[in-house]
Amino acid sequence: MGLKKKYFSNCGNMGQLLRNSDTTFFNIAFPHGNAIPDAAKIERYKEVKEFILK
């Protein structure tokens, strides 16, 4: 995909990663079953909600 930036788990909005695509990508941890704190996951899900409601 030619990523110029390194992304980590649960980083949220990754922007438009594909040329000529209107798709915005989000990297969000699954709600349970990992070591990422719940508060961090909730913040990412809120970010998606706000993006959708624009």
N, C-alpha and C positions, 0 to 999 in steps of 0.2 A: 504494500500500500504506500510505501515511500514516506512513512512517518518521520517528521523532522524533530519531533519532541518525544521524550520517553514518558509513557503513561504508567501509572501505578494503579493497583486495585482500588476501586471506589473513588476515582478521581472526579467523577461527575461529567459535566459537559466537555466533550472532546472536540466539538465543532464539526465542520464539514470535512471529512477525511478523504472523500473521493472526488476527484475532479469531475466537473460537469454534473454534479449530483446536488439536489436540494435537501438531502438527508442530513440531519444533525445527529451525531452519535453521542451516547452517554455510556459511561463505564460505571456501573453501580453494582455493589456486592449484593448477593442474594440475601434476603432478610434474616436468615438464621443458618447456623451450621458452619461458622467461620470465626476467626479471631478478631475481626473488625468490630469495634464497639458499636452498639446499637445507635447511639446518638449520632455517630458519623454517618451511618446508613440512612437514618431518618432525614438528615440534612440533605443528602443526595436525592432522596425521593421527593422532598419538598422542592428542590431545584427543578426536577422534571415537571412537577405539577405546575409551577410558575411558568415554565417554558410553554407548556401546553395551553395554559390559560391566556397567553398573550394575544 
